[in-house]
């Protein structure tokens, strides 16, 4: 027995060292993904498993979110940072800037392959578009949320987070701008909007999804054509604050004083969320023309879910020196206007930007 003991120990040691080397090599080849957590429903908790729509958002810290999806370790080396812990309706311009600067800093790190941002769904589309405009990188940035808290039956957060990490680590995701991973779909951060407030299929785009993630693999069918990220003329490194832009919602029997109130509150631009083709009531035109004469930018968007606003249709935009938001909904038009105003207040330049982005 003694003659075999030393060789056996050597074989065991060799096996263990080889196994450790294989594990190390596998870990080294996995993409390095950072999860930046900001709160929202994906970090929420309800009183019972039956509470899918009634719960408290922003309760679960990022380390527990990651630990709750052990399968993440199969597709990437993941670490997390808690940037904020809030419900997304409480996002402010300052928080947008803070988040974007952190994303941009991580994107410059050669040890980081992709970034995931967990976010509440209420303003997820606005943050996604903002990052799409101001972060200069071709590395994948994926924004993800959930419609149900993790405590609910049929909670969607675990799979959404898993899919987001898959996308963030996928080399095919590079150069496609900021992405949103919701309900198996790969959506453009530029196009996506929250269209339902209850169902897990809440997010979509009139232009369709870019692809899908199924069982840890991404399938792509189209790519964005508007300017974004590395091709953007805007850079978060040069932005420390955003100008005040407000939305006034169009309807029948409006009060034109609402526009004036927005300006008194400090608005440098007003997004008119008009009916139909961004229509403006005849009794509101004079108010908007006066405000434009005072230097306030007037941008016509539409409250309808799909379509786009035509320039010089419904209103003579050239004559009034107004801007149209093209296919951007009011909340996205607000984001682009705020970013654009950090560089120019020329109306023709603003219109060019709205066509391009």
DRENPAFI-137394 format. One record per residue (C-alpha): residue number from 0; y, z, x. Coordinates in steps of 0.001 Angstrom, whole numbers, m for minus. Each point is the difference from the previous one (the first is absolute). Layout:
% residues N
NUM|Y|Z|X $
...
This chain:
% residues 357
0|0|0|0 $
1|2342|806|2850 $
2|m221|m3494|1460 $
3|1312|m1591|m3216 $
4|2828|2470|m716 $
5|2618|m1431|2338 $
6|m477|m3665|m989 $
7|50|982|m3686 $
8|3259|1871|454 $
9|1433|m3003|1818 $
10|m1038|m2329|m2810 $
11|1544|2287|m2613 $
12|3214|248|1994 $
13|81|m3772|417 $
14|m569|m508|m3724 $
15|2753|2441|m941 $
16|2477|m1498|2454 $
17|m806|m3512|m1219 $
18|405|1045|m3629 $
19|3317|1652|813 $
20|1151|m3155|1788 $
21|m937|m2121|m3031 $
22|1877|2331|m2349 $
23|3035|m55|2292 $
24|m101|m3792|245 $
25|m255|m340|m3775 $
26|2954|2357|m490 $
27|2038|m1903|2563 $
28|m583|m3321|m1753 $
29|1047|1278|m3423 $
30|3611|m653|m995 $
31|2450|2869|395 $
32|1692|674|m3338 $
33|2715|2546|m775 $
34|410|1272|m3560 $
35|3554|1045|m853 $
36|m72|2144|m3130 $
37|2982|356|m2312 $
38|m1579|1691|m3024 $
39|m409|m1551|m3439 $
40|m2923|m79|m2417 $
41|m2463|m852|2764 $
42|776|3504|1280 $
43|84|1485|m3494 $
44|m2171|2493|m1845 $
45|m668|598|m3694 $
46|m1104|3136|m1836 $
47|m3374|m1532|m941 $
48|m2013|m3135|693 $
49|1080|m1281|m3416 $
50|3671|m33|1042 $
51|510|m3555|1240 $
52|3632|m381|m1127 $
53|1211|3619|m27 $
54|73|1601|3432 $
55|2208|1154|2856 $
56|761|m2629|2621 $
57|320|611|3747 $
58|m2316|3001|387 $
59|m2712|m1116|2439 $
60|962|m217|3702 $
61|m879|m3039|2078 $
62|m2809|1657|1961 $
63|m1838|801|m3238 $
64|620|m3520|m1321 $
65|m1652|m1471|3077 $
66|m2824|2565|12 $
67|m682|m838|m3643 $
68|m1048|m3524|968 $
69|m2524|494|2838 $
70|m859|m3709|m143 $
71|3328|m718|1693 $
72|m1661|911|3299 $
73|m2323|m2981|m454 $
74|2850|m2525|66 $
75|2732|1499|2196 $
76|1124|2900|2140 $
77|2450|1638|m2380 $
78|2634|2663|510 $
79|2637|1191|m2427 $
80|3616|1138|m85 $
81|1794|1692|m2879 $
82|3414|m1670|m232 $
83|935|1290|m3474 $
84|m1793|1773|m2833 $
85|1834|m1181|m3103 $
86|m465|m1936|m3217 $
87|1296|m3500|671 $
88|2675|24|m2703 $
89|1771|2431|2339 $
90|200|m2499|2863 $
91|3572|m497|1205 $
92|1621|m2505|2340 $
93|m78|2588|2771 $
94|m3739|442|m430 $
95|m532|m3766|45 $
96|1830|m228|3323 $
97|m1891|2971|1470 $
98|m3370|m1443|m1004 $
99|813|m3490|1276 $
100|1126|1321|3369 $
101|m3278|1900|373 $
102|m2023|m3073|m970 $
103|1938|m2126|2484 $
104|m534|2556|2762 $
105|m3762|74|m585 $
106|m161|m3786|m194 $
107|1337|m172|3561 $
108|m2804|2220|1291 $
109|m2675|m2202|1641 $
110|m2598|2631|m938 $
111|676|m527|m3730 $
112|m1593|m3001|m1715 $
113|1150|592|m3549 $
114|1938|2383|m2235 $
115|m758|1254|m3498 $
116|2686|1635|m2160 $
117|m1230|2089|m2921 $
118|2609|m3|m2724 $
119|659|869|m3603 $
120|m262|m2995|m2307 $
121|3355|340|m1782 $
122|2042|m1441|2875 $
123|m2826|m1373|2154 $
124|1206|m3562|m551 $
125|3494|846|1252 $
126|m1193|1707|3181 $
127|m2440|m2840|683 $
128|2762|m2591|m299 $
129|2361|2040|2159 $
130|m2575|269|2792 $
131|m698|m3708|m401 $
132|3677|m714|682 $
133|794|2316|2898 $
134|m3066|745|2157 $
135|m442|m2536|2795 $
136|m3738|m202|661 $
137|m2924|m2266|m715 $
138|m2333|3004|m129 $
139|m1383|784|m3457 $
140|2043|2439|m2072 $
141|m1822|919|m3205 $
142|1512|2084|m2787 $
143|m2427|1684|m2376 $
144|53|2344|m2960 $
145|m2089|928|m2991 $
146|451|192|m3736 $
147|m2205|3068|m373 $
148|m93|3211|2026 $
149|m3032|655|2154 $
150|m1116|2768|m2366 $
151|m410|m2399|m2944 $
152|m3116|m1731|m1216 $
153|m88|m3588|1334 $
154|2793|785|2455 $
155|1126|m3158|1793 $
156|1636|1521|3060 $
157|m3062|245|2246 $
158|m908|m3675|m255 $
159|3627|m1103|193 $
160|467|1998|3223 $
161|m3240|m1356|1444 $
162|1068|m3567|m787 $
163|3436|634|1503 $
164|m1523|1192|3276 $
165|m2319|m3020|26 $
166|3029|m2274|m383 $
167|2052|1849|2602 $
168|m2789|m444|2516 $
169|m705|m3630|m855 $
170|1330|m2532|2507 $
171|292|m2524|m2842 $
172|2654|2231|m1580 $
173|2374|m571|2901 $
174|3139|m1995|m611 $
175|m271|73|m3794 $
176|2783|2489|m548 $
177|m330|3369|m1694 $
178|m3056|176|m2228 $
179|m905|2157|m2987 $
180|m3603|1048|m649 $
181|m584|933|m3630 $
182|m3011|m406|m2305 $
183|m1879|m2206|2529 $
184|2908|m2476|172 $
185|1972|m962|3099 $
186|3577|m436|m1175 $
187|3189|m1018|1785 $
188|2511|2816|362 $
189|2671|m2567|m814 $
190|m1498|m1125|m3319 $
191|m1837|3016|m1330 $
192|1217|2069|m2927 $
193|m1298|2842|m2144 $
194|m627|m1543|m3393 $
195|m1978|2677|m1848 $
196|462|3755|206 $
197|m3497|1173|m975 $
198|m2740|m2393|1089 $
199|m1387|m305|3516 $
200|792|m3727|m193 $
201|3697|891|m46 $
202|1163|m2147|2904 $
203|301|m3752|59 $
204|2212|m2967|717 $
205|933|m3032|m2030 $
206|m944|m2048|3074 $
207|m3449|1570|276 $
208|m1854|2092|2547 $
209|m420|m1082|3617 $
210|m3664|933|m84 $
211|m2442|2844|m581 $
212|m1821|2710|1905 $
213|m3658|362|m964 $
214|m2374|2483|1645 $
215|2042|326|3150 $
216|759|m3678|510 $
217|3197|m1887|m758 $
218|14|m3418|m1648 $
219|3212|m2049|243 $
220|1120|m2823|m2283 $
221|3727|m482|659 $
222|2844|1230|2211 $
223|3688|861|m586 $
224|2598|m2700|656 $
225|3238|2013|m215 $
226|1540|1447|3172 $
227|m1291|3431|1003 $
228|m580|2504|2829 $
229|m10|m1866|3344 $
230|1981|m2895|m1483 $
231|2565|2171|m1752 $
232|3640|36|1094 $
233|128|3702|m899 $
234|m1248|2747|2297 $
235|m378|3695|m784 $
236|1023|750|3584 $
237|3565|m1001|m951 $
238|53|1695|m3420 $
239|766|3700|m349 $
240|1252|22|m3584 $
241|m56|m2273|m3036 $
242|2962|m777|m2275 $
243|m57|1175|m3580 $
244|m1330|m2646|m2407 $
245|m558|777|m3681 $
246|m1814|m1700|m2875 $
247|1525|m369|m3466 $
248|m2586|m901|m2632 $
249|859|m2769|m2420 $
250|m563|281|m3746 $
251|1643|m721|m3295 $
252|3181|1939|m779 $
253|627|1018|3606 $
254|2819|2201|1248 $
255|1889|m1860|2777 $
256|1254|3388|1165 $
257|m3440|531|1564 $
258|888|m2504|2727 $
259|3250|1823|690 $
260|m1859|3319|145 $
261|m2336|m1415|2663 $
262|3001|m988|2117 $
263|1583|3417|m456 $
264|m3299|1434|1282 $
265|471|m1996|3196 $
266|m1919|m3205|m662 $
267|875|m2900|2304 $
268|m2132|m2380|m2057 $
269|m1294|m56|m3551 $
270|m3334|m1498|m980 $
271|393|m1260|m3545 $
272|m3508|254|m1508 $
273|794|m2552|m2664 $
274|m1909|m1202|m3000 $
275|m1846|m3312|259 $
276|1375|m2037|2894 $
277|2139|2876|1243 $
278|2366|m554|m2923 $
279|3317|1845|m231 $
280|1490|871|m3380 $
281|3288|m1782|m680 $
282|1779|3333|m420 $
283|m1194|1162|3472 $
284|1065|m3076|1983 $
285|3612|1070|502 $
286|m1072|3403|1336 $
287|m2358|m1555|2536 $
288|2597|m2579|1065 $
289|2562|2741|537 $
290|m2438|2041|2085 $
291|m814|m3056|2103 $
292|3730|m485|541 $
293|113|3583|1271 $
294|m2657|m824|2611 $
295|m3135|1192|m1811 $
296|m2972|m2363|291 $
297|m1486|m1092|m3319 $
298|m3651|m1064|137 $
299|m1711|m1377|m3063 $
300|m3665|958|m364 $
301|m2132|165|m3147 $
302|m1761|2772|m1838 $
303|m2913|m2294|m960 $
304|m3220|446|1948 $
305|m460|m3532|1312 $
306|1942|m3170|688 $
307|3174|m320|2039 $
308|3749|m162|m555 $
309|1543|m3461|294 $
310|3372|m273|1685 $
311|2835|m1344|m2161 $
312|m2178|250|m3087 $
313|1218|2333|m2752 $
314|2993|844|2194 $
315|2130|m2091|2429 $
316|m961|1968|3115 $
317|1912|m2315|2343 $
318|3192|448|m1991 $
319|m366|3791|m279 $
320|m1231|446|3606 $
321|m3155|1773|m1143 $
322|m3463|39|1578 $
323|m3354|m551|m1715 $
324|m3104|1975|962 $
325|m2396|m2949|m358 $
326|m3462|1414|m842 $
327|667|3569|1165 $
328|m82|2611|m2727 $
329|2978|2380|m226 $
330|m1488|2723|2183 $
331|m962|m2453|2741 $
332|3372|m1725|m267 $
333|1574|3409|548 $
334|m1965|443|3242 $
335|870|m3457|1346 $
336|3665|368|m943 $
337|244|3337|1807 $
338|m1641|m1400|3135 $
339|2064|m3216|m75 $
340|3257|1915|m387 $
341|m620|1705|3332 $
342|704|m3397|1580 $
343|2282|m1985|m2316 $
344|2153|144|m3105 $
345|457|m3759|m196 $
346|m1300|m1225|m3351 $
347|m1352|m3292|1309 $
348|m1878|1857|2722 $
349|m1376|2458|m2538 $
350|m1244|m2864|m2150 $
351|m1667|m1615|3016 $
352|m1759|3299|686 $
353|m1241|250|m3568 $
354|m1429|m3522|240 $
355|m1682|740|3344 $
356|m1540|3404|m627 $
